[in-house]
Amino acid sequence: MTAQNAIDDGSGYFLYHSIGLFPDKARLIAEALNRFAAIWGTANDSQWPQSLGLRAQFIDRWQAKINAPAGSVTTAENVTTALYSFIGSLPDRYLKGKRLLIAADCFPSLHFLLSGMAVHRGFVLDTVRARPGESWVRDEDFLARWDAGVGVALLTFVTSTTSHRCDLEGLVRHARQTGSVVGVDITQGVGILPFDAQAPEVDFTVSTTLKWLCGTAGAGILHVRPELLVECRPELRGWFSQENILAWNIDAFQYAGDARRFDHGTPSVIACAASLPALDWHASQDPGKLLAHNRELTSAILRDAPRLGLELVSPRAESERGGSLMLKIPAHANPAELVDRLRSEQLYTDCRGTTLRLSPGCLTTSGGVERLLAALGRIL
Ligand SMILES: Cc1ncc(COP(=O)(O)O)c(C=O)c1O
């Protein structure tokens, strides 16, 4: 192995908050897509049964990963469309004249969606901000605004801006007291932190597969608690929303009894096929070991951050943090140049404004962290 190969092996890869990697990812995705191409390109009549079978496997893997009841999960193109399907399905009594509570450090795309939907669904989007000088929204401030006027609360399990992990137990307990529907965006948590859709039991979950779970884009999911699901009437609906997709009497549309009611037109199957190897790989791993590895590497970075003039933007306590570390770079450093210089040393990071985001995962090594810290020392 040449020196160049030795450092192109993922050891210096810190982008699991963006695209996750697992061993042999390229080869395994290529094989999965080749199998899909063989199914799709064969001149027989089994293309759809086999392709929908791959999608069903994808849904099964997700159900197992988040311990969701059978029939409570379906696919979506991304997190935003998953949330649109769900909010667009809720009866008026949860939305009209009510508040939808959200924190300002949610993923902005979801806020964009909801501020638009508020107008025609007749709810107020109530956004809890971070305190002046603080970088994440405190759970206690979120709770303080959460009363019986909140029809729906959307939680972010782990934020993409500071990796703040919310106290799901406490927040969901509060939802049960106020009678609000409570859902959670687990995109930045699933695949690195444990999440169980039934403990504490949430009403809905949205996510996608490409980050810590290491799948591909286009592989989003929506989970809805079965007792709530039967009340939902998705406005985005179509032939695949029915129990029998071939029931084509235009005067007799009927929703399926399970999460298939959130489907609409012909589902996308390629992203499911391409993401299956990642989900299979995760299913074969010890989640505790993946997290312990991440914690070891983030601790090493944290120890050196003050020496490098990097100020911590994420919570210091591990129990309040996801897998990423966000660090404010010194005023004299240029974020784009910093990322470029690191890239030239096969160290892959990104910056949001002046915040450096570092997310070490299963392929990142302590050697990679040492190289990163040495490079940051030289550059800064
Ligand atoms: C917390 C969180 N939610 C959602 C998303 C992605 O949303 P979408 O799939 O709609 O692009 C991201 C992407 O970075 C994220 O960090």
PDBQT file of the ligand as one rigid body, heavy atoms in Angstrom, charges set to zero:
ROOT
HETATM    1  C1  LIG A 401     -31.502  17.156  11.320  1.00  0.00    +0.000 C 
HETATM    2  C2  LIG A 401     -31.688  16.999   9.836  1.00  0.00    +0.000 A 
HETATM    3  N1  LIG A 401     -32.926  16.777   9.345  1.00  0.00    +0.000 NA
HETATM    4  C3  LIG A 401     -33.140  16.619   8.021  1.00  0.00    +0.000 A 
HETATM    5  C4  LIG A 401     -32.096  16.682   7.113  1.00  0.00    +0.000 A 
HETATM    6  C5  LIG A 401     -32.325  16.474   5.653  1.00  0.00    +0.000 C 
HETATM    7  O1  LIG A 401     -33.627  16.805   5.213  1.00  0.00    +0.000 OA
HETATM    8  P1  LIG A 401     -34.028  16.442   3.723  1.00  0.00    +0.000 P 
HETATM    9  O2  LIG A 401     -33.905  14.941   3.589  1.00  0.00    +0.000 OA
HETATM   10  O3  LIG A 401     -35.420  16.899   3.553  1.00  0.00    +0.000 OA
HETATM   11  O4  LIG A 401     -33.067  17.134   2.811  1.00  0.00    +0.000 OA
HETATM   12  C6  LIG A 401     -30.798  16.930   7.586  1.00  0.00    +0.000 A 
HETATM   13  C7  LIG A 401     -29.654  17.045   6.640  1.00  0.00    +0.000 C 
HETATM   14  O5  LIG A 401     -28.578  17.467   6.962  1.00  0.00    +0.000 OA
HETATM   15  C8  LIG A 401     -30.599  17.077   8.974  1.00  0.00    +0.000 A 
HETATM   16  O6  LIG A 401     -29.365  17.293   9.470  1.00  0.00    +0.000 OA
ENDROOT
TORSDOF 0
